[in-house]
């Protein structure tokens, strides 16, 4: 079995693959203060709940956007799984040609998403990941990652709005029926969500124009992908497993299988 970890700023998404098929997935909070033992005990409990043993895992791959937590997780893998994990980064085979000015700057999660989208759906494609930050990535028909955009995520944008104003309350993230809200809450919901829809549509349109391509698949993943996709037809595919499956693909690329 292969264990995949997608370490984000807010959550760690975990996938357990058996014969390249996702058997179980979990999501835990990213906590920089946790020790390797604390994370190890969390994994032991998760596995025990599904009647699995840590010894069942034969390989581990990690994508992380938080360098300060990497040592803790690597140490946990060695201590509790007796495995040296693959850390997605320079030197790891991905099958994607990165056309960044400095390829080392590209977040490992964006690389993994590009790998997964290209292998599953082909190119050209635009990958949107609605996480703590919302990232857009453009992949050509030849499997080249050209770059993209990074925007504040919906949640942190809303938190900033609430924190920096005196009277605006916290809101539930639901799509209002009307864009003209008739209360403070619906005004905020309308502004945040429909405003984000407009941002997505504009960026997707401009990326297609700059690439000179119209027939481009747009694949969305991440926690808010379904909410945004409800209000726009610019998203073609919603794939909640995109990152975890991308990690699985990269793992096997680096272990003699394509």
Buried (B, 14 or more C-beta within 10 A) or exposed (E): BBBBBBBBEEBBBBBBBEEEEBBBBBEBEBEEEBEBEEBBBBBEEBBEEEEBEBEEBEBBBBBBBBEEBBEBBBBBBBEBBEBEBBBBBEEBEBEBEBEEEEEEEBBBBBBBBBBBBBBBBEBBBBBBBBBBBBBBBBBBEEBBBBBBBBBBBBBBBBEEBEEEEEEBEEBEEEEBEEBEBEEEBBBBBBBBBBEBBEBBBEBBEEBBEEBEBEEBBBBBBBBBBEBBBEBBEBBBBBBBBBBBBBBBBBBBBBEEEE
